[in-house]
């Protein structure tokens, strides 16, 4: 089968599409014929081994000189085979989920991170959802426990996680302010944002919010706290994707935030969005109820994976970029 392989850290030129052996399945694993996959910030970090501290903090993903995890996490496709312990899924089922190595013709994954594809979505749309939509869901529903009427600010609302966060927050009946550049203002309004701050024209710290979800990492903790009510919640999730060559990257902001949270009335938290079939089922229901619509910027074939990542790096892509296998 064809798959993206990487023998060293570097830019898109370090990626190759090669023929490798098709994986087999055991236990609760399912083998999926990938119809589409999508890019995430995680792929960029793994490709470049950046920030450097991640090579020590996450040895299962990062090696010292080359990544240990194959690129690609989100996928949508058709079940090809199942292990003997799989009961929910069967060959021929259309599914979506998260697993390393999704930039390939086939990917295997535990059935605990795979669920039935939303019936009303294409494979490309479904592939855009798992990691980004799950991050938004867990951040707002589980961490923030967002309630109807609360004021939420999303910094980085036009990215993959951000476009889902706007819609999930509206489904939870929150009042949503989206921060983005001029070219993305109309997109934010089309997704349901109550207010939009164009950061090239205005400063979002002039107003206070109950919850701030920071997906960019481009502002200081002082700035982010200024946008919070005295007892508000700041959620730090990623950021700093395209600076490169960093020792700590967004991890530095998260560490400073966690240390500061002990001494201030505002809550500052980070979280790890664990993939699960249960959350995918929730997202499927939201998509089928038309409460969640994936926004896709561009689509590339697997053979053009280097061009796809280069576009994400250099053109400040909005929403999701999808790879078709």
N, C-alpha and C positions, 0 to 999 in steps of 0.2 A: 504494500500500500504506500501511497505518497504521504509524507509528513514533513513538517518543518523541523529541522535539526539545527543545533548551534553548538559548536565546539569550543567557543571562546566568548568572553564578554566583548561587547562592542556595539556599534550602530547597526542599522538595518543590513549593511553589507556583510555582517557576520552570520546572517540567516541563509539557510539553504533548504530547498525542497528536494528530498531524496526518497528513494524506495527503501522501506524498512519492513521488517516482519510484522504481520498483522497480529495483534495481541489475542491471547485466549482468555477465557473467563473461568473462574472457580468460585465456589461459595455463593455469596450474594451479589456477585458482579454481573453487570450487563454490558454487552458489546453493542455499540451504536454506530450505524453508518451515518457519518456526519453529513448533513445537508448544508448547514451553515454554522459559523462560529463568530464570535465578536471580540474586538479588542478592548482591553481594559488598561488602566494605568499600571496595573500589576505586571502586564506583559513588558511594558517599557522598563520598569525597574528590574525585572528578571533579565531582560536582554542585555542591559548595560551593567548589571551588578551594582546598582546605585539606589540608595546611598550605601557607602562602603560598610557601615556598621551592620547592615542587614546580612552581610556575609557571615557575621559572627552570631547574630541574633536568631537567624532562621536557617540553620545548616541543612535542613531537609529540602529547602528550595534553592539556596545559594551555596555554591562552592567558592573556593578562593579564586580560581582562575576561570571557571566556567559554571553555568547554572546546572543544578542537579534536576530541576523540574523542567519538563518539556513545555514549550510555550503554548498558550491558549488555555482558557478556563471554561468559558461559556460555549455551549453547543446546543443544537437542535437537530434531530434526525430520526431515523427509524431503527428500532431494536433489531439487531441481526441475530443475537444469541443471548441466552441467559444461563447463569450458573445454577446448580442443582438446588440452591436454597432460595431462589427468587420465586415469589408467589404473586406479587402485584402486577408484574409486567411480563409480556410474552413477545416473541418475534413478530414483527409487523406493526407493533405499537409505535405511534408517533410521540416522541418524548422530547424533553429539554432538561438541562441540568448543568452541573459544574464538575469538572475534573481536569487535572493537568494533562496536557498533550492534546487539546481539542483542535489544534491547527493540523489536522490530519484527515485522511479519508475515513478512518475508524478510530473510536476512542472507547476505552473501558472505564467503568465507574461503579462504585457500590450503589445498590438500588436505593440507599438512604439519601442520596443526593440527586436522584432522578425522578421526574414525575411526568404525567401525561401533558403533552403540549396543549396550550390553549387552542380550542377548536377554531376560533375566529382569526387566528394569526397565521401568517406565513412562517416558513422555517426561518427566514431571515429576521422577521420581527421577534419570534420566540427566542432566537439565539441572542438577541440584544438584551434580554431581560435578566438572566439568573444572578450574576454577581452584583451588578449595579442595582437592580430592583430590590434584591434581598438586603443589600446594605442600607438602602433608603428605608425599607420596611422595618428592619430591626432598629435602626437609629431613631426613627420617629415613633413607632408603636411601642417598642420594648424599652429603649433607653430613655427617651424623652417622655414616654407615656402621654403623648400629645392629646390634648382635650379640645373639644369644640370651643371655638371662640378665642383660643390662645393665639398670641401674635408670634409668628415664626419668620425668621430671616434665613434665607439660604444663600450663602456666599459661594459662587460657583454653580449657579442654578442651571446653566446651559450645558453642563457636562453630562456624562452618562448617568452618574448617580443623581445629579441635580434634577434632570428632567423627570426622573421617576419620583424624586422626593417632592417636587411641586404637586404632582398628581396624587400621591399617597396622602400628603398633608391635606389636600382639599377633600379627599375621601373621608378624612377624619374630622372634617368641618373646622379646620383651623383657618386663620387669616394669614395668607402667605405673601411675603415680600421676596421677590427674586432679584438677585444681583447678577448682572451680566453686562456684556458689551453692547454697543449700539446695534450691531447686526443681528443680535439675538432677542431684542425686545419683543418683536412680534411673536416669535416662537414661545416666549414665556407667557404672553397673554393668551395664546392659543391653547396652552396647556392648563390654563385656569388660574394663573397667579393673580391675586387681588391688586398687587402693586408691583412695579418693576423699577429698580434703581439701575440706571446706566452708569457704571463706575467710571466711565470716561468723562462724565458730566457732573456727577454728584457723589457725595460721601455718605455711605449708609450708616455711619456712626452718629449721625445727627439725631437719630430717633432710637428709642429703647424697645426691646422685644423680650418676650418671655423665654424664647428659645432661639439660639443662634446655631445653625448647622454650618460649620466651616468645612468646605470641600476643596479649598485651594491652598491654604497656608501662605497667603501672600500679604497678610496683615499681622501686626504685632499683637501679643496678648492684651496689651493696654487698649489698642483700638477695638478689638473684639469685645472686651469687657465693657467698653464705653457704650456699645450697642445693646447691652443687657440691662434689664431691670436689676435692682439691688439683690434680689434673690433668684435671678434668672439662671438658665442652664446653657452652657456652652459645650457643644459637642465637636470635638476635633477628629476629623476623619480624612486622612490622606493629605494630598497637596504637594506642591513643589515638584511636579512631575518632570518638567522639561528644562530644569536648570542644569542638571548633569554635574558629574565630578564632585559630588558633595559627600562629606563624611557622615553627617547625621540626617540631612534632608528634612522631611516633615517630622521625623522622629524627634528631632530637637525641640520643635514647638510643642509636641505632645508631652515630652518629659517635663519641660518648663511649666506647662499647664497643670500637670498632675501635682507637681511640687507646690505651685502657687495655690491650688485649690484647698490646701490645708489651712490657709491663713486668711481666706476671704469668704464673704457671705454667699457669693455666687458659686454655683457648682460648675466645675470644669472636668469633663470626662472624655475618655476615648473608649472604643469598643472594637471587638473582633466579630465580624459578621460571619457566623458559621453557616455553611450551606446545609439545607435540609429539605427533604421531600415535602414536609409539612408546610414550610414557608413557600415552596414552589406551588403547592396546591392553593394556598391563599392568594398568591399572585395570579395564578391561572383564573381563579374565580373573579378577581378584580378585572382582569383583561376581558373575560367573557361577558362581564357586566358593563363593559365600556368605561370603566373607571380608570383604566390604565392603558395607554396607547404608546408603544415604543416609538421614539423619534430616531430616525436613521439619517445620518449625514451622507455617507457613501458606502458602496459595496464593491469589493474587489474579489477576483478569483484567488484561490490558494496560491497559484504560481506567482502572484504579484504581492505576496506578503510583505516583502521589503518596501515596496512602494506604498503599501497601506500604512505601515508604521511610520515611514518617512512623512507621509501626509499628516498623520496625527501629531508628529513632532514639530513640524515646521509651519503648518497652516492653522493651528489652534482650532482643530476640529470641534464641532459642537455635537452634542448628543452622542450617538454610537456609530462606529465604523464596523461593518460586517464583512466577514470572509466567507465565500461560498466554496465548498469542497466538491 
